């Protein structure tokens, strides 16, 4: 199986996923192997939600639609054109996946297979339904993948390199356990937004998507705002109001009520609008239903701070602030070449 065959297979997977979108689920008779997989995958979406209440249908299909948009032949070709992939001696790469948002480990899975290696996947128990099913689809549309994809619930064994994602605490365990293997170990990261005080309504509404999508559980979700001294939050609260129905979802509402009670009992100063609280805090990781904010004096001072804290930050959402900024509303729509933690996964895989 050569690189072109792998590209073709993932492009077919993108076409399959394009049937499951935010505007509805619609079967396309032109999709390869659809009769075998379409109805079954609808069931997997249902199972994912039943198993994990954070994986609502809306959140799952948003993830599927994002991957469908990414997995086009043109996109994949553009991505892999930067590497010399053909002729790679296949190794077995273990992936320990997080389970905070649907298919959160898919990019690592894709990177391992597109670069010609075999993959050994240990999934989070929170996200165990979607990827195995999609793997079967890949094996049907490209039989060369058979024997190259393995899932395990046990400790990883017989692998040559590893990519592991977890918390700062689990990262210490990973670093010790995998110290003799080539590895990428990912820790806690959060995303921030830089506001200057003259953002448009469209920009602030797009920022609301960066905050609320997946209930704020992803490392690409904005959990903290940096605002200039004297910033008036009225325009921000008006813009995020479009997300107010989120408070009617039980798991989110329970977290909102709990965190609000903690803040009130602790007599913390905070602003809230009935479904979101904002609190001045120097931390980057905010609880569900809360966004932290911090004032800055000058942009140069802020740039220095963000550079010092770069290992804690996944995305910087802003307009004309920094070179690698992410546009408002785009944090959960990364391109194939947007690597987590800024670590080029494919380059790593080609050197093991």
N, C-alpha and C positions, 0 to 999 in steps of 0.2 A: 504494500500500500504506500503510494508516494504522497507527497505534499498536496498535489492537486486533488487527489481522491479525498483526502481529509478535509480540504476546503469545501469541496462539493458536498460532503456529508453534513458539515455544520451549516452550510447554506440551506440545505434541505430541512434541517432542523429549524432554522429561522423561519422558513416558509410554513412549517407545521405550527410553530408558536404564534405566527401572525393571525391564526384563527381565534386566538384567545386574547381579546383586547378590551380596553376600557369602555369601548362603545358597544360591546356585546360579543358573544361567542357565536361565530358563524362558520359552518363547515364549508370548506372549499374542496370540491371534487377533484381539483387538479393537483392536490398535495399528495405526494408519494406515500404509500402505505397507510393512507388515512383510514380506510375501513378497519384496519387492524388496531389503530391507536386512538382515534378521535374520541369515541365514547368513553374509553378507558381513562383517558387523561382528564376528561370532565369529572370523572369519579375521583381521581387522585386530588384534584383541586378541592373537592368536597371533603375528602379525608384529611387533607392538610389543615383545613379550617376546624374540623371536628377535633383534631388532635392538639391544635395550638390556636387558642382564641385570638391571638394577635394576627394570625394569617387569615384575615378576612378575604372573601372573594375579591373585593376591590383591590386589596394590597397584592394578592397573588397575581391577578391579571395585569396589574400595573407592571410588576416585575417581568412577566412573560412578554408583554408588549415591548418593554425596553430592550429585552434580549432579542426579540424578533427584529426590531429596528437595527440592532447592532450586527446581527448575523446575516448580512447580505454578502454576496460574492464580492462586490466592489469594496466593502468595508474590510472584509477579511484579507483580501489581496493587498489593500493599502497597509494594513497592519503588518502582515508577514513580510512585506517587501523590504523592510528594514533589517532583515536577518538572513543569514545563510543557514537554512533549516535542512535541506535535503542532505542525506548521507549521515544523519545522526544515529549513533549506536544506541538502540533502545535500552533505557534503564527503567527501573521501577521507582516511581515517585509517590511517596505517601502524602496524603493531604488530610489534615485534621481540620474539619470545617466548623465554623460557628453556626448558630441557628437563630440569630436575632432578626433577620429578615428573610423572605423567601428567596431561595437559590443564591444565598450570599456567597457561597464558595464556588459558583459556576465559573467565574473567570479563571481561577486556578485550575479547575478541571479542564477547561478549554485549552489553556496554555500548555498543560502537560501533553495532552493528546495532539494538538496541532503541531507541536515541536517534535513529535515522533516517539514519545516515550509511552510507557505503560503507567496506568494510574491505579493506586490503591487508596480507596476513600474510606475514611472514618467520619461519618456524619454526626451532627448533633441530633440528639433525640427529639429536638424541637422542629427539625426540618428534614424528615426522612422519607417523604412520599414522592416528591416531584422528580428529583434527579435520577433515582434508579429507573423510573419509567422512561425518562427521556434517553437514558443510556441504552435501553432496549431498542428504542426507535433508531438510534445511531447504528446499532449493530445490524438492524434489518436493512437500512438504506445503504450501509457500507459494511459488508461482512468482515472486512479486514480489521474492524475494531473488536471482533470476538476474541476473547482471551486477553485483551489489553485493558479491560475495565473490571475492577474487582471492588466490591464493597465488603466491609468487615465491621462487626460490632466489638471485636476484641482489640487487644493491644496490637499496634502495628508491628509486623515482623517481615523480614526478607525484603527490605527496600534499600535503595541506594541513596536517596535524598528525600527531604521532607519539607513540606510547607504547612505550618501550623498557625492557626489563628485562635486567640483567646484573650483572656484578661491579663493585666499586668502580673497577677499572681500565678496564673497557669503558665505564663511565658517563662517564669523562672524555672518551673518544672521542665518545660520543653527544652530550654537551653541546656539544662543538666542532662536530661535523658538523651537528647540528640547531639550531644557535644562532639561526637565522633563522625557525624554525617554532615554533608553539605545541607544547609537549611536556610529557610526564610521563616523567622519567628515574628509574628505580628502581635502587637500589644494594643491596649486601649488607645483609641484616638477619637477626637471629636472635631466637628467643623464649626467655623465661626463666620460671621458676617460683619462687614465693615460698613457702617452707615455714616453719611456725611451731613445729613439733615435736609438734603434737597432731592431725595429720591422720589420718583413718580409713583402714582398709585399702582401702575402696572408692575413696577419693580418690587414694591412692597408686597403686592399680592403674590408675585412669583416667589418671594422670600418665604411667604406663608407655606407654600408647597414644600420648600426645603426644610421647614420646621416640622410640619405635621405629617408628611408622607411616612408611612410605616410607623405612625405614632411617635416618631422621633427616635426609634430604636436603632437606627443605622449609624455607622461611624461617619457617613456622609451627610447626616442630618445636622442642620444648624442647631447647636445647643447654647450658643453664646453670641451676644451682640456687642460690638465695640461702637460706642456712640460719642459724639463730641460733647464737651461740657455744655450744660443747659439744654440738651436735646429734649424735645417735646414728643412724647410717645403717642399722642392722639392719632396722628396719621398712621402709625404702625398698627394700633389697635383697630382702627377703621378697616385697614387692609386685610388683617387676618380674620375678620369676622366671617368671611366666606366659609371658614372651616368650623363654624360653631356647631354643626350637627355632630361633630365628634364626641361631644359631651353626652350624647344619647347612647353611646356604646359602652357597655358595662365595665369592661376592663379598664378603659381609659378613665371613665368617671370615678371608679374606685380609687385609682391612683391620684386623680385630681383632688378628691375629697380628703384622702389621707395626707397628701403633701400640704394641702392648705391648712389642715388642722395642726400639723407639725409647725408650720410657719407662724400661725396665730398663737399657739401656746408658747412658742419661743420668742414671741414678740418681735419677729423679724419684720423689717419694712419691705413691703412688696406691693406691686400693682397687679390687679387681675380684672378679667372681664367676664367671668362666669365659666370659662373653659380653658383659659391659659393664665398662668401667673408669670410675672417677670420680676426678678430679684437681683439687686446689685450684689455681685459675688465675683471673686477673683478666679474661681475654679472654672474649668472647661466643661466638665461632665455634669449636666443638670438632670434632675429627676424628670420622669414623665410628667407632662402637663406644665412644665416649668422651663423658662428660658432665662439664663443668667445674662447680665449685662455689666459692662465696665466702661467708665468714661476714659477718654484719651485727651491729651492736651494738644499734641501735634501729630501729623501723619508720620513724620520721621521717627518720632519717639515710639509710635505704635509699630512701625516696621521693625524696629530693633527688638521690641518685645516679642513679636511673632517669630522673628528669626531665632531668638533665644529659646522659644518654646516649640520649635518646629517639630520635635519628636512627639508632641502631644496633639498635633493638628493634622487632620486629613485634608480638608478643603478650606480655602479662604474665599468666601463669596463677596464680591465687590464689583465696583465699576471704576475703572481707571485708577486702581490703587496699587496693584502689584502685577508682576509679569505672569505668574501662573494662576491668576485668579479664575474662579468659576463664575459664570454669569448667574444672576438671580434666576432661580427656578430650575437650575440645571444640575443640581448636585446628585439627583437620583437618576440621571441619564448619562452616565459616563460612556466615553468611547472605549473601544477595545484597547487603545494605547494609553488610557488613563489608569496607571497602576496604583494599587493600594500602597500607602506609605511612601510613594515615589520610588519603589524598588521595581526594576524591570524584571518581571518574572521570567519572560522568555529568554532574556540574556542569561539569567541564572541557570535556566534549564539547559541551555546549549553548552554550558561549561562543565556540567557535572560528569 
